[in-house]
Amino acid sequence: MKIICNTSTLADAAMNVQKAVMTKTTMPTLEGILFTASDNSVKLSGYDLEIGIETVIEANVMEQGSVIINAKTFCDIIRHIPYDKIILESDERLQCKIYCGDIEYNMTGMKADDYPELPVIVNGKTIEMSQLVLKDMIKKTIFSVAQNDVRVIHKGIKFEIRPGEIRLVAIDSHRIALRREFLQYNGEELDFVVPAKTMSELVKIIPDEDKFIKIGLGRRHILFEVNGYTIISRLLEGDFMKYESIIPTEFNTVIRAKSKDLIESIERVSLIITDRFKAPLRLEFKDDSMKVTTSTALGRASDKVGVSIDGNDIEIGIQSRYILDALKISEEDEVLINMVNSLSPVCIVSAKSDSFLYLILPVRLT
């Protein structure tokens, strides 16, 4: 194999494909990128047996062929190449040479035949949607994915696709994040869970352009085609929590407030909460104001901010990180905080639409 490539184009492709490469494994081939040169292009493939990323870039192919090269080493090398063009070649003994100008690297590659085949989706469902909308939906739910839940199913984001609507849901033991949008779709109802790692890498690859992303859904795998990349991932299996029954539908107290005011007040009081000195916040809603207090071994802090209260006065305990995460990620100027009582879940929603819902379990105050 021998190719001449634009250095920047090859570097970007390799860096993105590397995200699907294993870093520590007893199978050296999985620590590499598979390069396959044919016609006037070269395909780069990375696969860690859970997520695979492929892309094809233009190249001057002087000799067709394929080889596996250690991903970390290759990316480290190409990132430091100062020239616009780079030459990559390998011989029948798998000796690889990367060179341009006075720079030359020699390393041993691996047989392409030893690389595992990426999954293929046959007779799957196809969905298309705005890539910017999907990117926003992922960002506004992925922070709530469970990190330590023994149920692997909760370490992913659940997709619920219905005629005219798509919902993404993430759950951990303390909160739920739900994001919904209109979708031009008239097929059967679809429910599946995609690993958080796949979603995280997908967000990094989706550009800030208003184009469509193509989604292919199989029985056990999902495929995303975006920005010249194909990302394929296994789906998580198991019983996702039936979260609908947890979300209250009627409330005794509805708070309308400016997100910025809430965030700044909670952040001020939370300054005395640390990893070593932890404590919940006490939120008291009364007389069209929210009083925030907390007390730790470092001291005590309090603050008050104006809000609009519809319904009963209420006092509730909540972890500062959870409410701050919800308020910041919502990117809303104004939100509604809906509550039933001091022991029921707190629901944070937009003041102007039903596009998202963040549910947080309260902390019992003493």
N, C-alpha and C positions, 0 to 999 in steps of 0.2 A: 504494500500500500504506500502511496506517496501523494500527498495533497499540499496545495498552497492555499492558505486562508487569510482573510482579514483578521488580524490579531484581536482586535476589540470584539468582533462578532463571535469569534471562537471562544474568547474568554467569558463573555456573557453567557453563552450557551453552556459551557462547561460548569460555570458556577451554579447555574440553575439546576442542571442535571445532577450535580453533586449532592443536592439536597435529598435525593432518593438513594444515596449510596451508604452502605453500612460503614461504620468507622472501626468497629472492633468485632471480628468474626474469625472463625476457623476456616472460612472459605475465602481465600484471597481474591477470587474473581468478583465477589460482591463488594469489595473495597475499590473496584475499578469502574471506569467508564468504558463502555463498548463503543468503539469508533467503527463505522461501516461506510466505506467510500464507494460510490457508484455514480456513473454518468457525471453530472456537474454538481454534485452535492455530497455532503457527508452527514450521516445520522449519528447523533450522540444518544446513548441510552444509559440510564441508571436505574437500579432495581434492588430493593432490600427485602424482597419477598412479601412486603406489605403494600408499598407504594412504588410505582414506576414512573419515571419522567423521560420522555423522548422529545427530541426536536431535530429538525433537518435544516442545515444552513448551506448556503452556496459555497462552492470550493472549486478550485482548479484541480481536477483529479487527473494526475499524471499516471497513476497506477491504481486500479481498483483493488479492494481487499478489506480486511477487518482485523482488529486487534483490540485487546483490553489493556488499558494503562491505569495504574494506580491513580485514583481521582485526586487525592490530596496533593500528591507530588506534582501531578500535571497542573492543577490549578495554581499551586504556589509558583511554579515555573512561569506559566503564561501571564500571570499577574505582574511579573517583573520584566516582561519583554518590552523594550522601548520602541521597537520597529512596528510599522503598519502591517507588514506581511510576515507570516511565519510558515515554515515548512515542517511537515510531520511525515515521517516515513518509517516503515518497518519492513524487515526482510523475512525470509522463510524460517529463520531461527528465532523469530520474535524479538530481535534486537531493534529497538526503536531509537530514532534520532529526531530531536527537536532542535531546529536551528534557524538562524537568520543573522545577517551581518557577521560579526565576529563571535556571536554567541552560539554555543552548541552544547546540548545535553544528550547523553546516551544512557538508556535504561532498558531493562528487560520487560517486555510485555507478556501477556498471557493469551492462550488460545481462545479465539472467539467462540469456538464450538463448546467451550466449557461454560459459557454464560447461560444462565437460566432464561427460558422464554418468558416474556411478559404475557400476562393473561390477555385473552381476546374475548370480546363480548359478541356473542352471536344471537341474532334475533331478539335483541334487547329493545327497550323503550327509548325514544329520543325526545329530548326536551330542549328548547332554546329559550334564552332569556337574556336580559341586559346584564352584561358582565359587571357594570358599575353597581347595579342593584344587588346582585349576588354578593359582591365584595363588601358592600355596606352591611348586608344582612349577616354575613359571617363575622365581621368585626364586632357587631353589636350583640352577638350571642356567645362567641367562643370563650369569652372571659368567665363564663359560668360553667364550663365543662368540668366535670369531676376530675380531680387529680388522684385521689387515693381510694375511690370507691372500689369495693371488691367486685362489683358488677362492671365488667369491661364495657358493656353496652353504654354506660353513662360517661365513658371517656371519648364520646363522639357527639356530633350534632345531628339531631333527628330532622330529616326532611319530611314534611307532610304536604303532598301535592294533591290539590283538589281542582275540579273545574273552576277556572277563574281565580285561583289563589294558590300561593305557596307560603308555607310557614316553616321557620327554622326554630328549633327548641334545644336549649342546653340546660342541664340540671346538675347540681351537686347537692350535698346534704343540707345546705343552708339557703339555697336560692334557685330561682328559675328565671331564665331569660327567654323571651318569646318575641320573634320578629315576623311580621306578615306583610305580604305585598300582593298586588294583583298580578296574575300570570295568564297569558294568552294560552290556555290549555283546556281541552275538552275531552281528555281521555279518562281512563279509569283512575280511581284513587290509588296513590302510591305512598308508601311509608318505608323509609330506610334510614340507617344511621351510618354516617361517614366519620372515620377517625379524626380526632382533632388535629393530629399531625398533618394529615392530608389537607385539611381546610387551611391550616396555617401556611403551608407551602403554596397552596393555590392562591391565597391572597397576595403573596409576594410576587407572583408571576402575572397576575391580572393588572394590566396597565390602566391608567386613569383616562380611558377613552370610552366613549359611548358606543360600544359595539356589542354584538351578541356572542354569548358563550354557548357552545353545544355540549349537552350532557347526554351520555349514553348509559343506560341503566340495565345491568344484567341481574342474574339471580344472586350472585355473590360478589360482583365487582361493579364499580362505577368508573366512568371515563369522562374526563373534561378536555375539551379542545379549545385552547385560548392562546392568542398571541404567538402562534407558531409552535406551541407546545402541546403534547398529549400527556395528560396525567391520568394514570389508572391506579385504582386503589381497591383493596378488598373492603367489603362492608362489614360492619360489626353485627354479630348475631346475639340474640337474647330478647328478653322482655323489657322494653323501655317502660319507665314508670308512667302510670296512667295519671298524668299531672292535672288533667282537666278538673278532676274532683277536688283538687287542693285549692284551686283558684276561686275565691269568693265572687259571688255575682251581685250581692247587695251589701251596702256599706252604711255605717252609722255616722262616719266622719269623712268628709272630703276636704282636703287641703289643696288650695291653689297657690303656687309660689313660683318666684323666679329661680331658675336653676342656679344661676350665678350667685345669688344671695345665699342659697342653701349651702352650696359648695364651700364658699368662703367662710361661712360661720362654722360649719362642721370641721373644716380644716384647721381653723384657729383653735377650737377646743381640743382637737385630736393631737395637738402638739405634745401633750404630756402622756400620750399613749405610745408605747414602744414595744418592740418584740419581747423585751424583758418585763416591762410593766404594762400589762394588758388590762383593759376594762371596757365594758360597753358604754355607749352613749345613752343618756336619758333625755328623751325628747318630750317636752311638755307643750301641747298645743292648747292655747287658751287666750281669749281676748285678742283674737286676730294677730297672734304672734307665736313663734316657735322658740322656746327656750331650750338651749342645748347645754347639758352639764355632764361632767365626768369626773371621776376621782381615782387616782392611782397612787402608788407609793411615792411618786414624784411630786404630787400635789393635787390641787383641784382647779378646774377651769369651767367657765360658763360664758354664754353669749346669748343674744336674743336678736331675732330678725322678724320683720313683719311678713305675715302671710294672710290669706283669706280662708276662714274656716266656715264650712257649711255642715252643721250637725253638732254632735256632742263634743265637749272638751275631752281630751284623751292624753294619757301619759304612756309612753312605750319605750322599751329598751331595744337597742339595735347595735350591731357591730359597725363601727365607722367605715371600715374598708368596703363593706358590702353596699352601703347606701351611696358612698362616694363613687364606687365603680358604676353603679346604675345611673347616677346623675350625670357623670362625665361622659359616659359612652353614649347616652341618649342624644347629646348635641342639641337639646331642645332649649329654647329660651324660657319656656314656662312648662311646668309639669303639674300633674295632679297626684297627690298621695292619698290613696284610699285605704280606710281601715274599718274593721268591724269592732274590735275591742283590743285591749292591750296584749292579749295572748294569741290573736289571730294573725295570719300573714299580712304583711304590708305590701300593697300593690302600687307601683309607680308606673304611670302611663302618661302619654303625651296629652297636653291640654287641648290639642286641636285635631288629633286623629287617633285611630286605633292601630297604628303601625307597629307599636311595640308594647310589651308589658314586662316589667321586672318585679318578681315576687321575692320577698325576703322574709325569712322566719324571724320573729322577734326574740329577744332575750328576756327571760323572766327577771324582773327587778326585785331587789331585796330591800 
